[in-house]
Amino acid sequence: MRAVFMGSAPLSCPSLDVVLEMCDVVAVVTQPDRPRGRSLKVCESAVKALATKRVSAVHTPERINETAAVDALAALQPDVIVVVAYGQILRQPLLDLPPLGCINVHTSLLPKYRGAAPIQWAIANGESETGVTTMVMDAGMDTGDIILQRAVPIGPEETAADLHDRLGAAGGDLLRTTLAGLPAGDLPRIPQDDEVATMAPRLAKADGRVVWSRPAREIHNRVRGFNPWPGSVCFTPGGKRLKLWHVAQASIQAGGSPGAVVSFSEGQPVVATGQGGIRLLEVQPEGGKVMDGAAYVRGHALALGDQLE
């Protein structure tokens, strides 16, 4: 089975391994090299780094739906196109190209969490379970017919970084089963129920701003879901940025306005919220390194009654 693989993010790599194992990969398509990080150093995608060692043809078109890019793929005569966290939307001419269709691996139990950030929003919304889905792509945003699904539990303290790796591996395993049954044409195709669909929009830095009036449970989930990006951020009484890497829900004995430091537990500050408290386990001060909450208190003189914004 001749295959083109499209992917860019580290999440794509377990699925690329599966496609290389099971198919004749005639090309890998990934995003162009981009500036990344604070230094804006130009870096290749995770998929390109993996594929250049194993595939002779690696394409990096700026716009995959332009005629030249579509014609180049058509000339390769792929039977199937596999898409995993590629980063560009495929239009109809590309979707119609392979006779066995364009198969996508999505990291949620569709139709829940359609969109660019399903891992993060599932945790941020307090879900105890998510999963992976293979589907036949159509022109919508994650609206194609479902082929197979596999549920994956979410641990109560699991971060998006933790879950990312587990879902990447689970997606590769589900893709293996999907590709094995694809040529025979007897895999299920289950239309999605749009009435129960939910969205997982692309994250922005503003999503990480801590709102202390929210319940502690919700803040805890958002800190987990937005770790490592965009991160969860508040500001100290002096206006300095404070990033929250790990927190825990905590009971509070005395009342306090949301954002106020109301106690210390093993030296770590406990902050009042709209309902309950949040204990700061691991934080990163502006311009500093990640540190234990108690170490932060010792070095920055955070006191009872201080207000975090």
N, C-alpha and C positions, 0 to 999 in steps of 0.2 A: 504494500500500500504506500503510494507516494504521498508524502506529507510536507506541508509548510507549517512551521511553528512560528507563532507571533507572541512575544512576551518581552518584558523589560525588567521587572522588579525581581528581587530575590525570591519572592513567593512563586515565581514562574519556574524556578530552576528544577525542583523535583519533578514537575510535569515534563519539562524538556528532557530530563533523563529517561523518562518512560517512553516518550515519542522516539528518541534515538534508539532505544532498545527494541521497539516494536515495528518501526516503520523505516522506509527509505526516505530520509529527510533530505529533500532537494533544496531547501533554503530555510534559513532562520531570519526572521524580520524582527528588528528591535528599534528602540528609539535612538536617535543620534546622540553622540557624546555631548554632555551638558556640563556647565559649571555647577559645582556642588560645594556645600559647606561654607564656612566663614571665609575661607581663602579663595573661594570660587575657582578652585582647580578643576579643569576640564577632565571629566571621568567618563569611562564607558559604562554602559548598563551592566547589571549582574548577568543578564542573559548573554550579552556579547562576550563578556569575559569567559563564560563557560563554553559558548558555541565556537569561538574562534579556535579552540583546541581540538574540536571534533567535527566541524562541518566546514566544507570548502566555500560555501556561498552564504555570507552574512550580509543582509541588506539593512540599511539605516535611512530609509526615506524620511524626509521632513514631513511629508503629507502622504499617507498611504493610499488615499483615494484618488490621487491625481492619475491621469491617464497613463503616464509613463510607468508609474509603479504598478498599476493594475496589469498593464500589458506585459511587464517583466515577469510577474507571477503567472499570468496565463500561459506564457511560453513554457513554463516548467511543468504544466499539465498535472497539478497535484490532484490526488483523489480526495483529500481532506485537508482543511486548514484548522489547526488547533490554536486557540487563542487563550492566553492566561496572563492577566495583569499586563496587557500590552501598553495601554495608555492613549490609544486613538480609537475612535469609533469607526467601524467598518460600514461603508455604504453598500447599496444593493448590488452594484456590479461585482464587488468582491464577494459578497455573500452568495451570489449565484454562480461563482466560478467553479468550485469543486463539486463533483457529482455526489459525494457523500456528505456535503455540507460543511459549514463552519461550526466547530464544536468548541464551546467555552467551558472552562472550569471557574465557577464562582464560589466565593467563600461565605456562603450563607445557605440556609434552607429556603430557597425561593418558593413563593414570591416575597418572603420577608427579606428586608434589607437589600433591595435593589440599589445599585449605585457604586460609587467609588470607594467608600470606606465602611464596608460591612463588618469587618472585624472590630473596629474601634467603636462603632455605634452599638453593636450588640452588647459589648461590655458596659459602655457608658449608660445604656438603658437598663442595666441590671439583669440581663438574660442569664439563665443558668445553662442554656444549651444553644448551640448553633450547629453548623455543619458545612458540608460542601455539596455542590450540585454540578452535574454536567448537563448542558442543554444545547439545543440546536439554535444557533444565533439567528435573530431576525433584525429588522431595522430599529427596533425599540431599545430602550435602556434596560437590559437584562430581562426582557419580556418573552424570550423564546420558549419553545416547548421543552419541558423537563425530560431528561433521559433517566438519570439515576441520581439518588441522593444518599448521603450518609450523615447521621447525626454525630456531633462531637460535644461532650460536656464542657462547660466553662467552670473552672475552679473559682472558689469565692475570693481568692486573692490574686488570681491570674491577671497579668497585664496583656495589653495588645501585642507587645513584643513576644511574650511567651506563647500566646495563642496563635500568632502568625506562623511560627515554625511548625506547630502541630497541624494546623490546617493546610499548610503547604504540602506536608507529607501525606495527609489524608486525601488531598486533591489529586496528587500523583497516583495514589492507589486506585481511586475511583476512575481516573482517566484510563488506567490500564484495563479495567473491566469494560469500560465503554468502548475502547478501541478494539478489544477482542471481539465484541459482538457487532461492531459497526458494519463490516462487509456483508454479513448475512441479511442485514436489514430487518432483523426481528427485535431490536431494542424498543422499549416503550417510548412513546412520545406523548407526554401529558401536558395539555394546555394549562397555562397558569391562570389562577383565579385572581383577576385584577381587583376584586372587591376586598380581598384580604391582604393586598400588597402593602408593604411599607418601604420607606426610602432610607438610604444611607448616603447622604450627600457628601461631597468632597469636604474635607476638614479645612478650616482656616485658623490662623493664630488666635482670632477672637474667641473661638470655641473653648480655648484653654483657660480663659479668665475665670478664676474661682469666684463664685457668687455665694458668699457666706450665708445668705438668707435661705438657701436651699437646705433641705434635710441632709443630715450627715450621711445617710445611706447613699443619696444621690451624688454628693460630692466625692465620696469614696469610690463609687463606680466610675465617675468621670475621670478621676485621677488615674485609675487603672486603665481605662479605655484610651486615654490620650498619652500614655507612656509607650514609646518615647516621643511621639510627635502628635500634636503641637506642644505637648507638655501642659501642665496645670500651673498657673502663675497667679500670685497675689502680690501685694505691696506692703512693706513694713511701715511703721509710723514715720520713718524718715524718708519715705518715698522710694526706697530701694526695692528692686524686683526680687522676689523670692519664688523659686521654682520648687514645686512639691513633687517628689519622685515616688515616695511611698507613704501612705497614711493608713490609719485604722480608725474605725468607729469607736467612740468612747462615751461612757455615761458621764454626765456632769452633775455635781451636787449643788452648785450655786448657779443662779441665773447670770446671764451676761448677754449683751447685745451681740448679734451675729458678727463674727470676726474678732471678738475680744478673747484674749488669753485668760482663761478662767482657772487653770491649775497646771500642775506639772506631774507627769507620771514617769518615774525612773529618769527624771531630768528632762524628758521630752515635753514640749508644750502641748496643752490641750486647748483647742479653740472652739468657742461656742458657734453653733450654726442655727438655722431656723428650727431644727429639731435634733437635739442631741449634740454630741461633740465630736471633733476630729483631732486625733493625736498625730502629730507630725513626726513620723519615724525617720524619714530621710529627705533632706532638702538641699537646695543649691542656691547660695546667695549670689547676688549680681556680681559677676566678675570672679567668682570663686569656684571651688570644687564641690562635688557632691559630698555631703557629710551627714552623720547621725544628727537627729534633732536635738539631742542633749549637747552635742559639741557645738551646734549652732548657737544655742542659748548661752553657753559659756563664752563664746567669742564675740557675741553681738549684743549682749545685755538685754535680751528680751525679758520683760517683766510682767507680772500679773497686771491685768487691766489694759495692757497695750492693745491697740486696735490694728488688726490687719485688714487691708482693703482689697 
